[in-house]
Amino acid sequence: MTADMQTEKKKVIFSGMQPSGNITLGNYLGALKNWTKLQDEYNCLFCIVDLHALTVRQNPAELRKRAREVLMQYIAAGLDPEKNIIYYQSHVPAHAELAWILNCFTYMGELNRMTQFKEKSQKHKDNINAGLFTYPVLMAADILLYQADLVPVGNDQSQHLEITRDIAIRFNNLYGDTFTVPEGYFPKVGARIMSLQEPTKKMSKSDENENAYIALLDSPDTIVRKLKRAVTDSEAKIQYTDKQPGIKNLLDIYCSITEESVEEAVDRFSSLGYGEFKLKVAEAIIEELRPLQNRFYELEKDKAYIDGIIKTNAEKASYIANRTLRKVQKKIGLPPIVK
């Protein structure tokens, strides 16, 4: 993708993931796999949102390691760093600069209503920091910097998109047309994958129970072990029903990978016991992740190649972001930099 991507007719999509915890099968089937289908149709920016990760205390060495691993997993999953801009949020200072400006156009009442702040405050009562509160403003800056037309969102992110839209409209009303007001992009495929241990909750990479999720780099033995321990029920029937959330979740996983219909899968497995069924799902996961894992370990050995991507893509992202930032600075009256 070229730096002047905004002059092209393709719409711009922005999305990102935090480098906290392992990317899970849920992230992959719900988001990452779909992203690979967008890269020919749209101009895409896929960000490793490492600044967002700082709202929770991080081990510095671990954060750096995970950030690099997420970037390599993006590429291993099929995102082309030539077609897409794949970069670290922290390498583009315009994210933080625009976030401060947008903080001054965001109301406390709006941020107080954010569900995610309330939830995270409950989880991290010893660290309810200002960054956690203003997190949605940084997210708005992420999106608006690149004049994104579309943002892939799940139900848990729709509130953040709404506040981004509100901020953009408010700023545009005050200063004239400045930001593209983004729309939500709702992919046609991509099941909501649930926890293997609590199948009524979404699979999460921050789950403290490692048996609750499949990480993209889990070994085949680990995947089999985790599937064997997956919570089911005492019905002893393979059915797709809310009364059997564990079995329903395993069917969702299997069908998301194989693209079989639920009806076909239920028919295929109806005669199996739960143990055999879990092994079939494990086999499907292992085969799906095998090429991704092979590619990841190739990339891990090629430090110069990955370093080159990090440098080049940060430059591409900065070029576009700074163009928006300069426009904003001028409109609100900040003095221009003298060169």
C-alpha positions in Angstrom: 0.0 0.0 0.0 1.3 3.4 -0.9 1.5 6.4 1.4 -1.0 8.3 -0.7 -3.6 5.6 -0.1 -6.3 8.2 0.6 -6.2 9.4 -3.0 -7.3 6.0 -4.2 -11.0 5.2 -4.5 -10.8 2.2 -2.1 -12.4 2.8 1.3 -10.1 2.8 4.3 -10.5 0.3 7.1 -8.8 0.6 10.5 -8.6 -2.1 13.1 -6.2 -3.3 15.8 -5.4 -5.7 18.6 -3.7 -5.2 22.0 -0.4 -7.1 22.5 -1.5 -8.1 26.0 -2.0 -11.9 26.3 -2.0 -14.4 23.5 -4.0 -14.0 20.3 -6.7 -16.6 20.6 -8.6 -18.8 18.3 -11.6 -16.5 19.1 -9.6 -13.5 17.9 -8.6 -15.4 14.8 -12.0 -16.7 13.8 -13.9 -13.6 14.9 -11.5 -11.0 13.4 -8.1 -11.8 12.0 -9.2 -14.4 9.5 -11.8 -12.0 8.2 -9.2 -9.2 7.9 -7.3 -11.3 5.3 -10.4 -11.1 3.1 -10.5 -7.3 3.3 -7.0 -6.5 2.0 -7.8 -6.6 -1.7 -11.0 -4.7 -1.5 -10.0 -1.9 1.0 -7.0 0.1 2.0 -6.4 -1.4 5.4 -4.4 -0.3 8.5 -3.9 -3.1 11.1 -2.4 -1.6 14.3 -0.8 -3.3 17.3 -2.4 -1.0 19.9 0.4 -1.1 22.5 -0.5 2.3 24.0 -3.9 1.0 24.9 -2.3 -2.0 26.7 -0.7 0.4 29.2 -4.0 1.0 31.0 -3.1 -2.3 32.8 0.3 -2.8 34.3 2.6 -4.6 31.9 5.9 -6.5 32.2 8.1 -4.3 29.9 10.1 -7.1 28.3 6.9 -9.2 27.9 5.0 -6.3 26.3 7.8 -5.8 23.7 8.0 -9.5 23.0 4.2 -9.8 22.6 4.0 -6.8 20.3 6.4 -8.3 17.9 4.7 -11.7 18.1 1.3 -10.1 17.3 2.8 -8.3 14.3 4.3 -11.6 13.1 1.0 -13.5 13.7 -0.8 -10.8 11.6 1.5 -11.6 8.7 1.5 -15.4 9.3 -2.3 -15.4 9.2 -2.1 -13.9 5.7 -2.0 -10.1 6.0 0.4 -8.8 3.4 2.6 -6.0 4.7 2.9 -4.7 1.2 -0.8 -4.3 0.7 -1.7 -3.3 4.3 -0.1 -0.9 6.8 0.8 -3.1 9.8 2.4 -1.1 12.5 2.9 -0.3 16.2 0.6 2.5 17.6 3.5 3.7 19.8 5.7 4.3 16.7 3.3 7.0 15.4 3.3 9.9 17.9 0.3 11.5 16.2 -2.0 9.0 18.0 -1.1 10.4 21.4 -1.1 14.0 20.1 -4.5 13.8 18.5 -5.9 11.9 21.6 -4.9 14.9 23.8 -6.7 17.4 21.4 -9.8 15.1 21.2 -9.8 14.9 25.0 -10.7 18.6 25.0 -13.7 17.8 22.8 -15.0 14.9 24.8 -17.3 15.2 27.8 -16.9 13.5 31.1 -20.5 12.3 31.0 -19.9 10.5 27.7 -16.9 8.7 29.2 -18.7 7.9 32.4 -21.3 6.0 30.4 -18.7 3.6 28.8 -19.5 0.0 29.8 -15.9 -1.2 29.3 -14.6 1.4 31.8 -17.1 0.1 34.4 -16.1 -3.5 33.7 -12.4 -2.9 33.7 -12.7 -0.8 36.9 -14.2 -3.8 38.6 -11.4 -6.0 37.4 -8.6 -3.6 38.3 -9.8 -1.8 41.4 -6.2 -1.1 42.5 -5.4 0.7 39.2 -8.3 2.8 38.0 -6.2 5.2 36.1 -7.0 8.2 33.9 -5.9 6.3 30.8 -8.5 3.6 31.5 -11.1 6.4 31.6 -10.0 8.2 28.4 -9.2 5.0 26.5 -12.1 5.6 24.1 -10.6 9.0 23.1 -7.3 7.4 22.1 -9.4 4.8 20.2 -11.2 7.7 18.4 -7.8 9.2 17.6 -6.6 5.9 16.2 -9.5 5.8 13.8 -9.9 9.5 12.8 -6.2 10.0 12.1 -6.5 7.8 9.0 -9.9 9.2 7.8 -11.2 5.6 8.2 -14.5 4.9 6.4 -15.1 1.6 8.2 -14.1 0.0 11.5 -14.7 -3.8 12.0 -16.6 -4.0 15.3 -18.2 -6.6 17.5 -21.0 -5.9 20.0 -18.5 -5.1 22.7 -16.9 -2.3 20.6 -20.0 -0.6 19.2 -20.1 1.9 22.1 -16.5 3.0 21.3 -17.4 3.5 17.6 -20.4 5.6 18.6 -18.3 7.9 20.8 -15.8 8.2 17.9 -18.6 9.3 15.6 -19.9 11.8 18.1 -16.4 13.3 18.6 -15.9 13.5 14.8 -19.3 15.1 14.2 -18.8 17.6 17.1 -15.4 18.7 15.8 -16.6 18.9 12.2 -19.6 21.1 13.3 -17.2 23.5 15.1 -14.4 23.7 12.5 -15.8 22.5 9.2 -15.1 19.2 7.4 -12.1 17.7 9.1 -12.7 14.0 9.9 -14.4 11.2 8.0 -17.2 10.0 10.2 -16.6 6.2 10.3 -19.2 3.5 9.9 -19.2 0.1 11.6 -18.1 -2.9 9.4 -20.0 -6.0 10.3 -18.4 -9.1 8.6 -20.8 -11.7 7.2 -18.8 -14.5 8.7 -17.0 -15.0 12.0 -18.7 -16.7 14.9 -18.5 -15.4 18.4 -16.2 -18.0 20.0 -16.8 -18.6 23.7 -14.5 -19.8 26.5 -13.8 -23.5 26.7 -14.3 -23.4 30.4 -17.2 -20.9 30.7 -19.0 -21.3 27.4 -21.5 -18.5 28.2 -18.5 -16.0 28.2 -16.5 -14.8 25.2 -13.1 -16.5 24.7 -10.6 -13.9 26.1 -6.8 -13.6 25.7 -6.7 -12.1 29.2 -8.3 -15.1 30.8 -6.2 -16.3 33.7 -7.3 -19.9 33.1 -5.1 -21.1 30.1 -7.6 -24.0 29.5 -10.3 -21.5 28.6 -8.7 -20.5 25.3 -6.7 -21.8 22.4 -3.8 -19.6 21.6 -2.7 -19.4 17.9 0.7 -20.8 18.8 -0.5 -23.7 21.0 1.1 -27.0 20.0 -1.1 -29.8 18.7 -0.8 -31.7 22.1 -1.8 -28.6 24.0 -4.9 -28.1 21.7 -6.0 -31.7 22.2 -5.5 -31.4 26.0 -7.5 -28.2 26.2 -10.3 -29.6 24.0 -10.5 -32.7 26.2 -11.0 -30.4 29.2 -13.6 -28.3 27.5 -16.8 -28.0 29.5 -19.8 -29.8 28.1 -22.9 -31.2 29.8 -24.6 -34.4 30.8 -27.0 -34.5 27.8 -24.7 -36.9 25.8 -26.1 -35.6 22.5 -24.5 -33.4 19.8 -27.1 -30.7 19.4 -26.9 -27.0 18.5 -28.9 -25.4 21.3 -28.5 -22.7 23.9 -29.2 -25.4 26.5 -25.9 -26.9 25.6 -23.6 -23.9 25.4 -20.4 -26.0 25.5 -21.4 -28.2 22.6 -22.8 -25.2 20.7 -19.5 -23.4 21.0 -17.5 -26.4 19.8 -19.8 -26.7 16.8 -19.3 -22.9 16.1 -15.5 -23.4 16.2 -15.7 -26.4 13.9 -18.0 -24.8 11.4 -16.1 -21.5 11.3 -13.0 -23.5 10.3 -14.5 -25.9 7.9 -17.3 -23.6 6.5 -19.7 -26.5 6.9 -23.2 -25.6 7.9 -24.2 -26.3 11.5 -26.8 -28.8 10.2 -24.2 -30.7 8.3 -21.9 -30.8 11.3 -24.6 -31.9 13.7 -25.5 -34.7 11.3 -21.9 -35.7 10.9 -21.2 -36.0 14.6 -24.6 -37.1 15.9 -23.5 -40.7 16.5 -20.3 -39.7 18.3 -19.7 -39.5 22.0 -18.4 -36.2 23.5 -14.8 -37.5 23.7 -14.6 -38.4 20.0 -16.4 -35.2 19.0 -13.8 -33.1 20.9 -11.0 -34.9 19.1 -12.6 -34.1 15.7 -12.8 -30.4 16.6 -9.2 -30.5 17.9 -8.0 -32.0 14.6 -9.8 -29.3 12.6 -8.1 -26.6 14.8 -4.7 -28.1 14.5 -4.9 -28.3 10.6 -6.2 -24.7 10.4 -3.4 -23.4 12.5 -0.6 -25.5 11.1 0.3 -23.2 8.1 0.0 -20.1 10.3 2.4 -21.6 12.9 4.9 -22.7 10.3 4.9 -19.3 8.7 5.3 -17.6 12.1 8.3 -19.6 13.0 9.9 -18.8 9.6 9.3 -15.1 10.3 10.7 -15.3 13.8 14.1 -16.4 12.3 14.2 -13.4 9.9 14.8 -10.5 12.2 16.0 -8.1 9.4 12.8 -8.7 7.4 10.5 -8.0 10.4 12.5 -5.0 11.4 12.2 -3.6 7.9 8.4 -4.0 8.0 8.2 -2.3 11.4 10.3 0.7 10.1 8.6 1.0 6.7 5.1 0.6 7.9 5.5 3.1 10.7 6.7 5.6 8.1 3.7 5.0 5.9 1.3 5.3 8.9 3.0 8.5 10.1 2.8 10.1 6.7 -1.0 9.8 6.6 -1.5 10.5 10.4 0.6 13.6 10.3 -1.3 15.0 7.4 -4.6 14.8 9.5 -2.9 16.0 12.6 -1.5 19.2 10.9 -5.0 19.9 9.5 -6.5 19.6 13.0 -3.7 21.7 14.6 -4.3 24.5 12.1 -8.1 24.5 12.5 -7.9 24.8 16.3 -5.3 27.6 16.2 -2.1 25.9 17.2 1.0 27.7 15.7 2.7 26.0 12.8 6.1 24.5 13.2 8.8 26.8 11.7 11.1 24.8 9.4 
